[in-house]
């Protein structure tokens, strides 16, 4: 908001109060720096397994491995962190998403599950399981609340993708891939993006009416550094963590590099969108075991779906 267009009406509160209100109005947004990362949490509150993350309807951020492995941490927008959940013995979380009803889904790589959490009762259940899973790594949710899970086999340098219905029925919809990691569904629900960390490819598939995948195409190949998590904004731009480089790169739906943001540590693992307007990106960063944040111009897809769920 610019000074020339700001109108402050002097009333009974007096001149001083009016000037204060004007100053607040002028400062909001005017001095905000976009695409500049700052720390949200303190180092070592999470372990080196920090991943996730995802925001609930209230704007709290959830990330895995708070203080110790096999936990889920909850972080307020102000940066206060605490343990939210202890996962069952043998389970370790990685990627997180929420459905329209507010239920949390967690990729449980060590027990080959996708877990579901009732946020009101904190009850944890196995939503999907398949013994042929390698180690489900990340999850993406479609507009109809069906899920896709990336499933790398790190030792073999290969990977696959699973489709999970709203009833928890699971089927393999892609195989013979590289080390599948970050995964996301486009805003219109018609395309699935997946990246390969070791091979440094970003692929796009067409999503068929039954949830299966077709027409695999290379969206972008990078010549250096690996990938991890990946999320879309409302316009379909992909935000991808570049593990080892310490950045988040923004790709257009056509695969063009729009911007790259330094995230204050060499090993960003994953990211999500939140904040009151959906324009704050939260990044889990392994080198300093903390969450960092930066502001952007376009709201995130997950935040937009929260708004839809309110209607």
VMD Tcl script that draws the C-alpha trace (Angstrom):
set ca {
  {0.00 0.00 0.00}
  {1.52 3.36 -1.04}
  {1.55 6.51 1.05}
  {-0.06 8.54 -1.75}
  {-3.08 6.28 -1.80}
  {-3.39 5.72 1.95}
  {-6.10 7.74 3.63}
  {-6.15 7.99 7.42}
  {-9.19 9.64 8.95}
  {-8.46 11.49 12.18}
  {-11.15 10.77 14.73}
  {-11.54 10.62 18.46}
  {-8.49 8.40 18.80}
  {-6.35 11.47 18.08}
  {-3.49 12.27 15.79}
  {-0.97 9.86 17.34}
  {-3.20 6.82 17.04}
  {-4.14 7.73 13.48}
  {-0.50 8.02 12.46}
  {0.19 4.62 14.03}
  {-2.63 3.04 12.08}
  {-1.38 4.70 8.89}
  {2.12 3.42 9.53}
  {0.91 -0.13 10.01}
  {-1.15 0.08 6.85}
  {1.78 1.43 4.86}
  {4.21 -1.15 6.22}
  {2.09 -4.24 5.55}
  {3.29 -5.66 2.30}
  {5.29 -2.60 1.29}
  {8.49 -3.70 3.02}
  {7.90 -7.41 2.52}
  {10.75 -9.15 0.75}
  {9.70 -11.90 -1.60}
  {11.82 -15.00 -2.22}
  {14.15 -14.25 0.71}
  {14.47 -17.13 3.19}
  {14.54 -16.71 6.96}
  {14.73 -19.31 9.72}
  {11.45 -20.30 11.38}
  {12.63 -22.87 13.95}
  {15.84 -23.32 15.91}
  {18.53 -25.79 14.79}
  {18.42 -29.29 16.29}
  {14.75 -29.19 17.30}
  {14.26 -31.81 14.57}
  {16.58 -34.67 13.62}
  {18.45 -34.96 10.33}
  {15.40 -36.90 9.14}
  {13.35 -33.68 9.02}
  {10.86 -34.00 6.16}
  {7.18 -33.53 5.45}
  {6.10 -30.75 5.69}
  {2.42 -29.77 5.35}
  {0.06 -27.15 6.81}
  {-3.34 -27.71 8.39}
  {-6.34 -25.42 7.92}
  {-5.19 -23.20 10.81}
  {-1.73 -22.70 9.31}
  {0.26 -24.96 11.64}
  {3.12 -26.78 9.95}
  {3.73 -30.50 10.48}
  {7.06 -32.18 9.80}
  {8.47 -35.59 10.62}
  {11.13 -36.55 13.18}
  {10.77 -33.87 15.82}
  {13.43 -34.36 18.55}
  {13.66 -38.07 17.71}
  {12.85 -40.44 14.86}
  {9.32 -41.77 14.27}
  {7.55 -38.66 15.50}
  {5.55 -35.86 13.91}
  {6.28 -32.32 15.05}
  {3.84 -29.40 15.01}
  {5.13 -25.85 14.42}
  {3.03 -22.72 14.77}
  {3.38 -19.91 12.20}
  {5.37 -18.07 14.90}
  {7.91 -20.91 15.05}
  {6.95 -22.64 18.32}
  {7.59 -26.36 17.90}
  {6.35 -29.38 19.86}
  {5.74 -33.08 19.37}
  {2.32 -33.85 17.92}
  {2.47 -37.61 17.37}
  {4.52 -40.67 18.17}
  {4.19 -43.13 15.30}
  {3.74 -46.87 15.89}
  {6.83 -48.96 16.50}
  {8.56 -49.73 13.20}
  {7.05 -46.77 11.37}
  {8.98 -43.72 10.14}
  {7.31 -40.84 8.36}
  {8.40 -38.92 5.30}
  {5.94 -36.99 3.08}
  {2.66 -35.60 4.47}
  {-0.60 -34.42 2.87}
  {-4.10 -33.54 4.11}
  {-7.41 -34.39 2.43}
  {-10.41 -32.05 2.20}
  {-11.83 -33.48 5.44}
  {-8.65 -32.55 7.31}
  {-7.24 -36.04 7.74}
  {-3.47 -36.40 7.59}
  {-1.74 -38.99 5.38}
  {1.88 -39.96 6.02}
  {4.24 -41.93 3.79}
  {5.64 -44.52 6.23}
  {8.73 -45.73 4.43}
  {10.08 -48.18 7.00}
  {6.84 -50.18 7.38}
  {5.74 -49.90 3.71}
  {2.53 -48.07 4.56}
  {0.57 -44.93 4.00}
  {-0.80 -43.98 7.41}
  {-3.94 -41.94 8.10}
  {-4.38 -39.74 11.17}
  {-7.63 -38.47 12.67}
  {-6.49 -35.01 13.75}
  {-9.13 -34.65 16.48}
  {-8.38 -37.94 18.26}
  {-4.79 -38.45 16.97}
  {-5.77 -42.02 16.11}
  {-3.31 -43.53 13.61}
  {-4.41 -46.26 11.20}
  {-2.83 -48.05 8.25}
  {-4.67 -46.62 5.26}
  {-2.75 -48.49 2.54}
  {-0.11 -51.21 2.57}
  {1.61 -53.30 -0.04}
  {4.51 -55.68 0.58}
  {5.93 -54.81 -2.84}
  {6.57 -51.23 -1.77}
  {10.26 -50.38 -1.48}
  {9.98 -47.45 0.91}
  {7.13 -45.01 0.13}
  {8.75 -41.62 0.17}
  {6.35 -38.82 -0.68}
  {2.63 -38.45 -1.34}
  {0.53 -36.17 -3.53}
  {-3.22 -35.67 -3.39}
  {-5.58 -35.11 -6.33}
  {-8.66 -32.85 -6.29}
  {-10.85 -35.92 -5.62}
  {-8.70 -36.93 -2.60}
  {-7.10 -39.93 -4.28}
  {-3.38 -40.28 -3.54}
  {-0.17 -40.97 -5.43}
  {2.95 -42.21 -3.63}
  {6.51 -42.16 -4.93}
  {8.47 -45.29 -4.03}
  {12.22 -45.32 -4.68}
  {14.59 -48.25 -4.30}
  {17.70 -46.28 -3.46}
  {20.08 -49.23 -3.53}
  {19.04 -50.16 -7.07}
  {18.60 -46.62 -8.37}
  {15.04 -47.43 -9.45}
  {11.53 -46.45 -8.44}
  {7.80 -46.76 -8.97}
  {4.52 -44.92 -8.34}
  {1.43 -46.16 -6.48}
  {-2.17 -44.97 -6.82}
  {-4.41 -45.14 -3.76}
  {-8.19 -44.71 -3.88}
  {-10.21 -42.94 -1.17}
  {-11.03 -46.41 0.20}
  {-7.34 -47.30 0.54}
  {-7.14 -49.66 -2.43}
  {-3.61 -49.53 -3.80}
  {-2.24 -50.29 -7.26}
  {1.06 -49.72 -9.04}
  {0.61 -47.26 -11.92}
  {4.23 -46.73 -13.02}
  {7.42 -48.76 -12.77}
  {10.85 -48.86 -14.42}
  {11.60 -45.34 -13.20}
  {14.67 -43.88 -11.55}
  {14.78 -42.92 -7.88}
  {11.28 -41.44 -7.64}
  {11.03 -38.82 -4.92}
  {9.06 -35.54 -5.11}
  {5.55 -35.97 -6.48}
  {2.64 -33.60 -7.15}
  {-0.70 -33.36 -8.97}
  {-1.43 -30.33 -11.16}
  {-4.17 -27.87 -10.06}
  {-6.66 -29.24 -12.60}
  {-5.97 -32.83 -11.56}
  {-5.01 -33.83 -15.09}
  {-1.24 -34.24 -14.71}
  {1.11 -35.95 -12.29}
  {4.67 -34.74 -11.81}
  {7.42 -36.88 -10.31}
  {11.14 -36.26 -10.03}
  {14.07 -38.67 -9.88}
  {16.67 -37.62 -7.32}
  {19.69 -39.44 -8.71}
  {18.89 -39.16 -12.42}
  {17.83 -35.48 -11.99}
  {14.79 -35.77 -14.25}
  {11.33 -34.25 -13.77}
  {8.63 -36.29 -15.53}
  {4.99 -35.48 -16.26}
  {2.19 -38.00 -16.87}
  {-1.39 -37.59 -17.99}
  {-3.83 -38.83 -15.33}
  {-6.60 -41.00 -16.79}
  {-10.20 -41.12 -15.54}
  {-9.48 -44.27 -13.50}
  {-6.35 -42.80 -11.89}
  {-3.87 -44.64 -14.07}
  {-1.06 -42.81 -15.85}
  {-0.26 -42.36 -19.53}
  {1.94 -40.36 -21.93}
  {5.08 -40.04 -19.84}
  {7.10 -37.00 -20.93}
  {10.32 -35.39 -19.75}
  {9.51 -31.94 -18.37}
  {13.05 -30.94 -17.35}
  {16.48 -32.52 -16.91}
  {19.07 -30.88 -14.65}
  {22.78 -31.43 -15.10}
  {23.77 -31.17 -11.42}
  {22.50 -31.66 -7.87}
  {19.67 -33.89 -6.73}
  {16.00 -33.33 -5.99}
  {13.69 -34.06 -3.11}
  {10.20 -32.63 -2.43}
  {8.00 -30.85 -4.95}
  {4.77 -28.81 -4.68}
  {2.62 -26.65 -7.00}
  {1.26 -23.14 -6.64}
  {-2.24 -22.26 -7.87}
  {-0.96 -21.52 -11.37}
  {0.72 -24.90 -11.69}
  {4.30 -23.73 -11.21}
  {6.44 -26.40 -9.55}
  {8.60 -25.59 -6.53}
  {11.35 -28.23 -6.19}
  {13.99 -28.58 -3.48}
  {17.50 -29.02 -4.90}
  {19.28 -31.25 -2.41}
  {22.99 -30.43 -2.23}
  {22.63 -27.04 -3.88}
  {20.64 -25.46 -1.08}
  {17.92 -23.93 -3.22}
  {14.29 -24.21 -4.26}
  {13.85 -23.93 -8.02}
  {10.56 -22.78 -9.56}
  {9.56 -24.37 -12.87}
  {6.70 -23.29 -15.10}
  {4.25 -25.98 -16.31}
  {6.31 -25.96 -19.52}
  {9.55 -26.74 -17.67}
  {11.06 -23.25 -17.81}
  {13.15 -22.10 -14.85}
  {11.44 -19.01 -13.41}
  {13.47 -18.43 -10.27}
  {15.79 -20.10 -7.76}
  {15.81 -19.27 -4.05}
  {18.62 -19.78 -1.53}
  {17.18 -21.55 1.54}
  {20.06 -21.08 4.01}
  {21.33 -24.64 4.00}
  {22.73 -27.10 1.48}
  {20.20 -29.89 1.97}
  {16.54 -28.85 1.65}
  {14.37 -31.95 1.79}
  {10.77 -30.87 1.16}
  {8.39 -27.91 1.19}
  {4.78 -26.78 1.52}
  {2.67 -23.64 1.20}
  {0.85 -21.96 4.08}
  {0.31 -18.68 5.87}
  {-2.93 -16.71 6.10}
  {-2.90 -16.09 2.33}
  {-1.15 -19.28 1.20}
  {1.90 -17.33 0.02}
  {4.43 -18.52 2.60}
  {6.63 -21.44 1.56}
  {8.01 -23.59 4.39}
  {11.09 -25.71 3.69}
  {12.54 -28.54 5.79}
  {16.33 -28.14 5.77}
  {18.57 -31.03 6.83}
  {21.96 -29.32 7.27}
  {20.69 -27.17 10.15}
  {17.74 -29.47 11.04}
  {15.22 -26.64 10.94}
  {12.34 -25.11 9.02}
  {12.94 -22.00 6.94}
  {10.35 -19.83 5.22}
  {10.03 -17.35 2.39}
  {7.22 -15.33 0.87}
  {6.05 -15.69 -2.75}
  {3.66 -14.00 -5.17}
  {1.24 -16.89 -5.80}
  {-0.60 -18.99 -3.24}
  {0.01 -22.70 -2.95}
  {-2.29 -25.36 -4.36}
  {-2.75 -27.10 -0.99}
  {-3.81 -23.79 0.62}
  {-6.35 -23.21 -2.15}
  {-7.88 -26.64 -1.47}
  {-8.31 -25.70 2.19}
  {-10.37 -22.72 1.04}
  {-12.48 -25.00 -1.13}
  {-13.04 -27.33 1.80}
  {-14.54 -24.49 3.85}
  {-17.37 -23.98 1.36}
}
mol new
graphics top color blue
foreach p $ca { graphics top sphere $p radius 0.5 }
foreach p [lrange $ca 0 end-1] q [lrange $ca 1 end] { graphics top cylinder $p $q radius 0.2 }
display resetview
